[in-house]
Amino acid sequence: MEEVNTINRGICTKKTGTCSKLQVTDWLQDLKNITNPDEIIEVRFKNTRKDYYRNVNNLKIKVGDLVAVEANPGHDIGTVSLKGDLVLEQMKKHKVTLVNGELRKIYRLAKPVDIDKWKEAISLEHQTMIRSRQITAELDLDMKIGDVEYQGDKTKAIFYYIADGRVDFRQLIKVLAENFRIRVEMKQIGARQEAGRIGGIGPCGRELCCATWVCNFVSVSTNAARYQEISLNPQKLAGQCGKLKCCLNFEVDSYVDAQKDFPPNNIPLETEKGIYVFQKADIFNGIYWYALDNEAPSNQVPVAIGNVAKIQRINKKGIKPEMLQTDEPSLPETPKDKFQDVVGQDSLSRFDKPRKKHPRKKRRYSKKGTNRKPGGNVK
């Protein structure tokens, strides 16, 4: 059977296995199938959608096979992404579609005719999305259609849209059904899901996490930035979706654990020299940076958190130390480069100023005669 490798469908050959962000590593594949004797199969569809079906015909199915499954109406074409005991654990995390309380069925392995029709449906998706956006603008609806997914038998399509509020799209469904001669299903998605479908490169230089592996979007708050001592700049904290970056949650737990025993930083330190005010923190090295209240913040002094707590205790008793601290905390040494960047040593402005032209050297003539031609013999 001919294998399919289609962009935005997350489908690869059997040799490479699954390649979408919905990939699951089956760490139970070497064990005997015990808890899933009825062979419930996980089937993946376009990029972010997958569902679970029952193998009622006892087909010999492998991961990566294209199968025809039950849909409403008709049938759909998907890729087998997981089988075995681990499927039951995945069903606890994902929403399962049931018909009269039962799982839908797998009809057969996809035939060449099914695959050809499925490819025709895929080729219509982009054109349908563009035309549906034009129809939405003509109906003056406050919504944006971000993606279209055709069913495998080309009788139905799912229109994914994004909108700020509630939208009455009853007239839109009628117009879309008349134009494309299909059944229409509207599904609303958020800004993060739309960014994951479109994709892109983040400020870190890598592909967006929502387009590669993030499936469950957890709410992100500005408290995550505060715990990590990140500047609350909306332009830097927002991702391509316009929301706070998902990566703000990746390390926040480590920062919270590291700051459990830290003294409060909103209490100034009083000394005989003056009052020191908190400026910033080096959390993992356990250092607070302070500056005198009447001086510029550039003159900062590092103080270990142990000394900070000690000074705060004696300040409560009305005692002011002579100095903020006597021994400076040992700051981590910056590691030396293991390689030499020769290109980086060149100045970027080395071509800005033109070189000075050297004066031409006077030709030297032989003492025997002045009638000498350059490159020739003396006559």
Beta strands, then each sheet from edge to edge (+ up, - down):
strand 1: 40-44
strand 2: 50-54
strand 3: 66-70
strand 4: 75-82
strand 5: 98-99
strand 6: 102-109
strand 7: 144-150
strand 8: 156-162
strand 9: 183-188
strand 10: 269-270
strand 11: 275-282
strand 12: 287-292
strand 13: 301-304
sheet 1: 5+ 6- 2- 1+ 4- 3+
sheet 2: 7+ 8- 9-
sheet 3: 10+ 11- 12+ 13-
end
